[in-house]
Amino acid sequence: MIRKIVQIDAEKCNGCGECVPACAEGAIRIVNGKAVLSADNLCDGLGACLGECPQDAIHIIEREADEFNEEAVARHLDEPFPVAGKLADKTATAQPHASHGGCPGSRTMTLAPTPPVSAPDETASQPSQLGQWPVQLHLVPTSAPYFQNADLLIAADCVPFAYAGFHRDFLAGKALVIGCPKLDDNNFYEEKLTELFRVSTIKSITVLRMEVPCCGGIVMAARRALAASGKDIPFNEVTIGISGEVKR
């Protein structure tokens, strides 16, 4: 049948993932760094994802396509979220959570954490590596002295809970700002980081994100802010899996 359906321009798409949580049917996913339509029958053609695309890569067209199927959408939303190239049921149990739509980052899962291994001489608690306060990007003053000549860590706020060695492996010796690209305004993040990069003497930038697509927003905000600041600062992106492993 001929009907309205989304079309994604792969040349314009930069894989930021902002369209993924905007699609309540879960019809859009990120594959090899590009947004793709999972199946024609999952797209209702209403275009809720259009306004979320900062690259103007998504449009509504009319073409031959399978009819929109609500039952197929329900089955699709119940599917486990892929983790590290396998289905989540290998390490986690995915539960339906229709109120959060199709965003993989909001699907309920029960993980099976690895029990901690204690060495004989291990102390009861490890010292914090946090060297400043506040840490929330909304609250930090861009002119704070701890940003001068600092290695900056920008972390999605789920990362410290998912990655057990956060303080030891990433935070030690760095200034920190945290935020949630799904719940907050990424335009604000971009503006705040642009100002921070301009007025400070940041030596390096490391962005820690979760593997879920919507978390790409904090990386995109940081990259755009760096470009807008006119600074040439070494930039590193690290992805943390929801099971706690470093992906890259």
Buried (B, 14 or more C-beta within 10 A) or exposed (E): EEBBBBEBBEEBBBBBBBBBBBBBBBBBBBEEEBBEBBBBBBBBBBBBBBEBBBBEBBEBEEEEBBEBBEEBBEEBBBBBBBBEEEEBEEBBEBEEBEEBBBBBBBBEBEBEEEEEEEEEEEEEEEEEBEEBEEBBBEEBEBEBEBBEEBBBBBBBBBBBEBBEEBBEEBBBEBBBBBBBBBEBBBEEBBBBBBBBBBBBEBBEBBBBBBBBBBBBBBBBBBBBBBEBBEBEBEBEBBBBBBBBEEEE
